[in-house]
Structures are given as C-alpha cells and as structure tokens.
Amino acid sequence: MAPESVFSLASTLVLPQWLLMIVAPRWFVTKWLMNSYLIPVCLAIIYVIYLFSGGPVDFAAFGTLAGVKALFAKGGDGVMLAGWVHYLAFDLVAGTVVVRDAQEKAIPHWFIVIPLFFCFMLGPVGLLLYWLIRIVRTRTV
C-alpha cells in the first residue's frame, strides 16, 4: 500500500477506541479493546514494516538530536509514516492508562474527557493534565 493510504488507515484505525474511551468507557467492547491492545499491536505491525522498509535503521543515530533529524530527513515517506504510527500507538496506550487509572481511583469520567482529548492530540500534555487531576482528586502522587 502507498504510504499516504496507510497514513489514512492508521489514523482512522485509532478513532473507534478513542471515541469509545470517551463516550462508553465501561462498555465491554471498550474494555476488551483496552485490555487486548489490539489496535496498538496492529499499529506496531505497520510501524515495523515501514520503519525497516527503507533498509537497516542506524540505531546509533537515536543518540543525538542531529542523528534523529537525519533519520527523518533521509528516511523518506516510510520513516515519516513510522514516526506518525509511533505517535498514534503510544498516545492510544497513554489514553488507555488514563481511563484505567481513573476507574481504579474512582475519578469521575467527565474529569478525564479533556485530558483524553489532549492525549489524542498531544499525548504527553493529556497525560500531564490527567496527572494533575489525579493528584488533586486522590491527594497522592
């Protein structure tokens, strides 16, 4: 498949779980998706395929900012797609952690809707917002 098509597919693949975590977090389908990691695993497969499609990866390049810039600059569409899929997968995992933790800590779901939105759009920002809510609600770190 062309990278542009895979980009659209991967971006669409995460939407059902995100929507379910926001509107139906305790529904058995949502819980199954969160517990199975099905969507992040599918994204991981796409990631591996596109990360290594351009030949061997220079793992030493991950040690410097200049090295990472060079990987993205020289890697072409496959490496850029792998980077995007990486974000999609880990932002979804972060959102899953937020939902689970909030349920375990009895934090009302409406408190985490905004952090979930930010996990979806700007992963670490959503995790930070949730962490602040968690501290205030539970009085623990």
C-alpha positions as CSV (number, residue, x, y, z in Angstrom):
1,M,0.0,0.0,0.0
2,A,1.1,3.5,-0.6
3,P,2.3,5.4,2.5
4,E,-0.5,8.0,2.1
5,S,-3.1,5.2,2.2
6,V,-1.5,3.6,5.2
7,F,-1.4,7.0,6.9
8,S,-5.1,7.4,6.4
9,L,-5.8,3.8,7.5
10,A,-3.7,4.1,10.7
11,S,-5.2,7.5,11.6
12,T,-8.7,6.1,11.2
13,L,-7.9,2.8,13.0
14,V,-7.4,4.6,16.3
15,L,-10.7,6.5,16.2
16,P,-13.1,3.9,17.4
17,Q,-11.2,3.2,20.6
18,W,-10.7,6.8,21.3
19,L,-14.4,7.5,20.9
20,L,-15.4,4.5,23.0
21,M,-13.0,5.5,25.8
22,I,-14.6,9.0,25.8
23,V,-18.3,8.1,25.5
24,A,-18.5,4.5,26.8
25,P,-15.5,3.7,28.9
26,R,-17.1,0.9,30.9
27,W,-18.8,-0.9,27.9
28,F,-17.5,-4.4,27.5
29,V,-16.3,-3.6,23.9
30,T,-14.2,-0.7,25.2
31,K,-12.8,-2.7,28.0
32,W,-11.9,-5.5,25.6
33,L,-10.1,-3.1,23.2
34,M,-8.2,-1.6,26.1
35,N,-7.2,-4.9,27.6
36,S,-6.4,-6.6,24.3
37,Y,-4.1,-3.8,23.0
38,L,-5.4,-4.9,19.6
39,I,-5.2,-1.5,17.9
40,P,-1.7,-0.6,19.3
41,V,-0.5,-4.1,18.2
42,C,-1.9,-3.5,14.7
43,L,-0.1,-0.2,14.6
44,A,3.1,-1.8,15.8
45,I,3.0,-4.2,12.8
46,I,2.6,-1.2,10.5
47,Y,5.4,0.6,12.3
48,V,7.8,-2.3,11.9
49,I,7.0,-2.7,8.2
50,Y,7.6,0.9,7.4
51,L,10.5,1.6,9.8
52,F,12.5,-1.2,8.2
53,S,11.2,-0.8,4.6
54,G,14.0,1.6,3.7
55,G,16.8,-0.7,4.7
56,P,18.6,-1.1,8.0
57,V,18.0,1.6,10.7
58,D,21.0,3.3,12.1
59,F,20.2,2.8,15.8
60,A,23.3,4.9,16.8
61,A,21.5,7.9,15.3
62,F,19.0,7.8,18.1
63,G,21.7,9.1,20.4
64,T,21.7,12.7,19.2
65,L,19.2,15.2,18.0
66,A,21.2,15.6,14.8
67,G,21.1,11.9,14.3
68,V,17.3,11.7,14.7
69,K,16.9,14.7,12.3
70,A,19.0,12.9,9.8
71,L,16.9,9.7,10.1
72,F,13.7,11.6,9.4
73,A,15.3,13.8,6.7
74,K,16.8,10.8,4.8
75,G,14.2,8.2,5.6
76,G,11.6,9.3,3.2
77,D,7.8,8.6,3.5
78,G,8.3,5.2,5.2
79,V,10.2,6.6,8.1
80,M,7.9,9.6,8.5
81,L,4.9,7.2,8.4
82,A,6.6,5.0,11.0
83,G,7.1,8.1,13.2
84,W,3.4,9.0,12.9
85,V,2.3,5.5,13.7
86,H,4.6,5.5,16.7
87,Y,2.7,8.6,18.0
88,L,-0.7,7.1,17.3
89,A,0.2,3.9,19.1
90,F,1.7,5.4,22.2
91,D,-0.8,8.2,22.5
92,L,-3.6,5.5,22.5
93,V,-1.7,3.5,25.1
94,A,-1.4,6.6,27.2
95,G,-5.2,7.2,26.9
96,T,-5.9,3.7,27.9
97,V,-3.7,4.1,31.0
98,V,-5.6,7.3,31.9
99,V,-9.0,5.6,31.6
100,R,-7.9,2.5,33.6
101,D,-6.3,4.6,36.3
102,A,-9.2,6.9,36.6
103,Q,-11.6,4.0,37.0
104,E,-9.3,2.4,39.6
105,K,-9.1,5.7,41.6
106,A,-12.9,6.4,41.2
107,I,-12.2,9.7,39.4
108,P,-15.4,10.7,37.7
109,H,-15.2,10.1,34.0
110,W,-16.2,13.6,33.0
111,F,-13.0,14.8,34.8
112,I,-10.8,13.0,32.2
113,V,-12.6,13.8,29.0
114,I,-10.4,16.9,28.4
115,P,-7.1,15.0,29.3
116,L,-8.2,12.2,26.9
117,F,-8.7,14.8,24.1
118,F,-5.2,16.1,24.8
119,C,-3.8,12.5,25.0
120,F,-5.3,12.0,21.5
121,M,-3.9,15.3,20.1
122,L,-0.8,16.0,22.1
123,G,-0.1,12.7,24.1
124,P,2.2,14.0,26.9
125,V,0.0,17.1,27.5
126,G,-3.0,14.9,28.2
127,L,-1.0,12.7,30.5
128,L,0.2,15.7,32.4
129,L,-3.4,17.1,32.7
130,Y,-4.6,13.7,34.0
131,W,-1.7,13.5,36.5
132,L,-2.7,17.0,37.9
133,I,-6.3,15.9,38.2
134,R,-5.3,12.7,39.8
135,I,-3.2,14.5,42.4
136,V,-6.0,16.9,43.3
137,R,-8.6,14.1,43.4
138,T,-6.6,11.5,45.3
139,R,-4.3,13.7,47.3
140,T,-1.4,11.4,46.3
141,V,1.2,11.4,43.7
